[in-house]
Amino acid sequence: MDFFINPSHDPAYNLALEELLAAEYGREFLMLWRNGPSVIVGRNQNTLAEIDPDAVRELGIPVVRRTTGGGAVYHDLGNFNYTIARSGRLTRQESFSESAAVVVAALKRMGIPAEFSGRNDILVGGRKVSGSARRVFRERTLFHGTMLFDVDLSVLGRVLAPDPEKIRAKGVRSVRARVMNLRELFPEWSTEFFREKFVAALLAEAGAARPLPVPAGFAERAERLADERYRTREWNCGSPYPYDFRNKARFAGGTVEVSLRIEGNAIADARFHGDFFGDAPVEELAERLVGCPFDAEAVRGRLAGVAVDDYLRGVTADELASLFG
């Protein structure tokens, strides 16, 4: 497995580069990179519902949407991002077991008692130090995540505005209470010292001799993609959406919010937001509901035979239909 270190701290460029390499680079690879202070929201989230706009504006922090599911996260230079791209369309279990295992093994090499837990977390002592997500391309699978070493948790608490129902469901008081910086365990380590040890451990787990530069040609294309998508308000925040009906609930697979435009008692347009994961674009599922009568039973009938789990992992058709009642 090739090993890259991306020196850029620009979140829009970094996400664009990751996407291009994961989709098109001919070999399996692992890449380590960092973002400057920024909020990264999940592919399916309603951005304005996840952030504190005043805090983001005051601190001058960019908000950028990634192409994978899950929840919003705060990045700064005390956080390390890792990307693992593998050949083939790996299942969720394969992606998380094989790729998360690389990161967990690297941490254990460093003397950190890490374990993979829940749907996408790496824990140390029962507290979260890393969250991860995946995306399946045509014949490639992307797995990526964070690694909190010395993130400014006071800023994290200001800029993220999580759903109170999610916080209560997890049985904790706040976002800060759920996560932990690894520096709490190793106060004598500097960020640079952690980086050196993490790089060495990841190299060993990847079976690579040394870090490689970003492949020629990808950097220029990543800048173009960043301008065309990751730096645009339409991608990062979405266009205003007039809705006639909105409902939200938390299921085992995550929070799902439905927003509808209704015309003549039929669904004219539907959108799903939330911190859920899924292998297929949720927009395809929403499109299936256009023209359906605005009624939970009618929606349940429209979803009969549809693999809802492909779009909203861990959510059943009955659970989804209950949002339309």
C-alpha positions in Angstrom: 0.0 0.0 0.0 1.4 3.4 -1.0 1.7 6.1 1.7 1.2 9.8 0.9 1.6 12.9 3.1 -0.5 15.8 1.9 1.1 19.0 3.2 -1.9 21.3 2.4 -4.1 22.7 5.2 -6.8 23.9 2.9 -10.0 21.8 3.6 -11.6 22.4 0.2 -8.4 21.4 -1.7 -7.8 18.5 0.6 -11.2 17.0 0.2 -11.0 17.4 -3.6 -7.6 15.8 -3.7 -8.8 12.9 -1.5 -11.8 12.3 -3.8 -9.7 12.3 -7.0 -7.0 10.0 -5.6 -9.6 7.6 -4.1 -11.5 7.4 -7.4 -8.7 7.3 -9.9 -5.3 6.4 -8.4 -4.4 3.0 -9.7 -3.1 1.5 -6.4 -4.3 1.1 -2.9 -3.0 3.9 -0.6 -3.0 5.5 2.8 -2.8 9.3 3.1 -2.2 11.5 6.1 -3.3 15.2 6.0 -4.5 18.0 8.2 -7.0 20.9 7.8 -6.7 24.4 9.3 -9.5 25.5 11.6 -12.7 24.4 9.7 -16.1 22.7 10.1 -16.6 19.6 7.9 -20.2 18.5 7.5 -21.5 15.2 6.4 -22.8 14.6 2.9 -26.5 14.3 4.0 -26.6 17.0 6.6 -28.5 20.3 6.7 -25.5 22.5 7.2 -27.2 25.4 8.9 -28.8 23.1 11.5 -25.3 21.7 12.4 -23.3 24.9 13.1 -23.5 28.1 15.1 -23.4 30.6 12.2 -22.5 33.5 14.5 -19.5 31.7 15.9 -18.4 30.4 12.5 -18.6 34.0 11.1 -16.8 35.6 14.1 -13.9 33.1 14.0 -13.6 33.1 10.2 -13.9 29.4 10.0 -14.7 27.8 6.6 -17.5 25.2 6.4 -17.0 22.5 3.8 -19.2 19.5 3.0 -17.5 16.1 2.4 -18.9 13.3 0.2 -19.3 10.8 3.0 -22.1 10.4 5.5 -22.0 11.0 9.3 -22.0 14.1 11.4 -20.3 17.4 11.4 -16.8 17.7 12.9 -14.4 20.4 13.8 -10.8 20.3 12.5 -7.7 22.2 13.3 -4.0 21.5 13.2 -4.2 19.4 16.3 -6.3 16.8 14.4 -4.8 14.4 11.9 -6.9 13.0 9.0 -6.3 9.6 7.4 -7.5 8.3 4.1 -7.4 4.7 3.0 -8.5 3.7 -0.5 -8.8 0.1 -1.5 -9.6 -1.7 -4.8 -13.1 -3.1 -5.2 -16.5 -2.3 -3.8 -16.0 -3.3 -0.2 -19.0 -3.9 2.1 -19.4 -1.7 5.1 -18.1 -4.4 7.4 -15.1 -5.1 5.2 -14.3 -1.3 4.9 -14.5 -0.7 8.7 -12.9 -4.0 9.8 -10.0 -3.8 7.4 -9.3 -0.1 7.3 -10.0 0.8 10.9 -7.8 -2.1 11.9 -4.9 -0.5 10.2 -5.3 2.7 12.3 -6.1 0.8 15.6 -3.0 -1.3 15.0 -0.9 1.8 14.4 -2.1 3.4 17.7 -1.3 0.2 19.6 2.2 0.3 18.1 2.5 3.7 19.8 1.4 2.3 23.2 -2.2 3.7 22.9 -4.9 1.1 23.9 -7.3 1.9 21.1 -10.4 -0.1 20.0 -13.0 0.2 17.3 -16.5 0.6 18.6 -20.0 1.6 17.6 -20.8 2.3 14.0 -17.7 4.4 13.2 -15.6 5.4 16.3 -12.2 4.6 17.6 -12.1 4.8 21.4 -9.4 5.0 24.0 -10.6 4.3 27.6 -14.2 4.5 26.4 -13.8 8.0 24.9 -13.8 8.9 21.3 -10.5 9.9 19.6 -11.5 9.2 16.0 -14.6 9.1 13.9 -14.7 7.6 10.4 -16.8 7.2 7.3 -16.7 5.5 3.9 -17.8 6.0 0.3 -18.0 3.4 -2.5 -16.9 4.5 -6.0 -17.4 2.3 -9.1 -14.5 -0.1 -8.3 -12.9 1.7 -5.4 -13.7 2.1 -1.7 -12.7 5.2 0.3 -12.4 5.1 4.1 -11.4 8.1 6.1 -11.4 9.5 9.6 -10.0 11.9 12.1 -7.5 11.5 14.9 -7.7 14.0 17.8 -4.4 14.8 19.4 -4.6 18.4 20.5 -7.8 19.9 19.0 -9.1 23.1 20.6 -12.2 21.7 22.2 -13.4 25.1 23.3 -13.8 26.1 19.6 -15.4 22.8 18.8 -18.0 23.5 21.4 -18.7 27.0 20.0 -19.0 26.2 16.3 -20.9 23.0 16.4 -24.6 23.2 17.2 -25.7 19.5 17.5 -29.3 18.3 17.7 -30.3 18.2 21.4 -32.1 14.9 20.8 -28.8 13.3 19.6 -27.0 14.4 22.7 -29.8 13.0 25.0 -29.8 9.8 23.0 -26.1 9.3 23.7 -26.6 10.0 27.4 -24.0 12.7 27.6 -24.1 16.4 28.3 -22.3 17.9 25.3 -20.1 17.3 22.3 -17.0 18.1 24.4 -17.9 15.3 26.8 -17.9 12.7 24.1 -14.4 13.3 22.7 -10.9 13.2 24.0 -7.6 14.5 22.8 -4.9 11.9 23.0 -2.6 14.5 24.5 -4.6 14.0 27.7 -2.8 10.7 28.0 0.5 12.0 26.8 0.9 15.6 28.0 4.7 15.5 27.3 4.2 14.8 23.6 4.2 17.8 21.2 2.0 17.7 18.1 5.0 17.2 15.9 6.3 14.3 18.1 2.9 12.6 17.8 3.0 13.2 14.0 6.4 11.5 13.7 5.3 8.5 15.8 2.0 8.2 13.9 3.6 8.4 10.5 6.1 5.7 11.5 3.4 3.4 12.8 1.2 3.9 9.8 4.1 3.2 7.5 4.7 -0.1 9.3 1.1 -1.1 9.1 0.9 -0.1 5.4 4.0 -2.0 4.6 5.5 1.1 2.9 9.2 2.1 3.0 8.7 5.9 3.1 6.1 8.6 2.5 5.6 9.5 -1.2 4.7 12.9 -2.6 1.2 13.5 -4.0 1.2 12.0 -7.5 1.9 14.4 -10.4 -1.1 15.9 -12.1 -3.6 15.4 -9.2 -2.8 18.6 -7.4 -3.8 20.9 -10.3 -7.0 19.0 -10.9 -7.8 19.1 -7.2 -7.6 22.9 -7.2 -10.1 23.0 -10.1 -12.4 20.6 -8.3 -12.2 22.6 -5.1 -13.2 25.8 -7.0 -16.0 24.0 -8.8 -17.5 22.2 -5.8 -15.9 22.4 -2.4 -15.6 26.2 -2.3 -19.1 26.9 -3.5 -22.0 27.9 -1.2 -24.4 25.7 -3.1 -22.4 22.5 -2.3 -21.5 23.5 1.3 -24.8 25.0 2.5 -27.3 24.1 -0.2 -29.8 26.4 -1.8 -32.8 27.6 0.2 -35.6 25.0 0.2 -39.2 26.0 0.8 -41.0 23.1 2.5 -44.6 22.4 3.6 -43.8 19.6 5.9 -40.8 18.7 8.1 -40.3 15.9 10.6 -37.3 14.3 12.2 -36.5 11.2 14.3 -33.5 9.3 15.6 -33.2 5.6 14.7 -30.5 3.1 15.2 -28.9 4.2 12.0 -28.8 7.9 13.0 -31.0 11.0 12.8 -33.2 11.3 9.7 -35.0 14.5 8.8 -37.5 14.7 5.9 -38.6 18.0 4.3 -41.4 17.9 1.7 -43.1 20.2 -0.7 -46.8 19.1 -1.1 -49.0 19.9 -4.1 -52.5 18.6 -4.2 -52.0 16.2 -1.3 -49.1 14.6 -3.1 -45.4 14.8 -2.6 -43.9 17.2 -5.2 -40.4 17.1 -3.8 -38.6 15.4 -0.9 -35.2 15.8 0.8 -33.5 13.8 3.5 -30.9 15.2 5.9 -29.1 13.7 8.8 -26.0 12.1 10.1 -26.8 8.7 8.7 -24.6 6.6 6.4 -25.5 5.0 3.1 -23.9 3.4 0.1 -26.3 4.8 -2.5 -27.2 8.5 -3.0 -30.2 9.4 -0.8 -31.4 11.7 -3.5 -32.4 8.6 -5.5 -34.6 7.4 -2.6 -36.2 10.9 -2.3 -37.0 10.8 -6.0 -38.9 7.6 -5.6 -41.4 9.4 -3.4 -42.3 12.1 -5.9 -46.0 11.8 -6.8 -46.8 9.6 -3.8 -49.8 10.6 -1.7 -48.8 12.4 1.4 -49.7 9.5 3.8 -47.6 7.2 5.8 -49.3 4.1 4.5 -48.9 5.3 0.9 -45.2 5.9 1.5 -44.9 2.5 3.0 -46.4 1.0 -0.1 -44.1 3.1 -2.4 -41.1 1.8 -0.4 -42.2 -1.9 -0.7 -39.3 -3.8 -2.3 -36.9 -0.9 -2.0 -33.6 -1.6 -0.2 -33.9 1.4 2.1 -30.8 0.2 4.0 -28.7 0.9 0.9 -29.6 4.6 1.3 -30.0 5.0 5.1 -27.9 2.4 6.8 -29.7 0.9 9.8 -33.1 2.5 9.0 -36.0 0.3 7.9 -38.8 1.2 5.5 -41.3 1.1 8.3 -39.2 3.5 10.4 -38.8 5.9 7.4 -42.5 5.8 6.6 -43.3 6.7 10.2 -41.8 10.2 9.5 -44.7 10.9 7.1 -47.5 10.4 9.6 
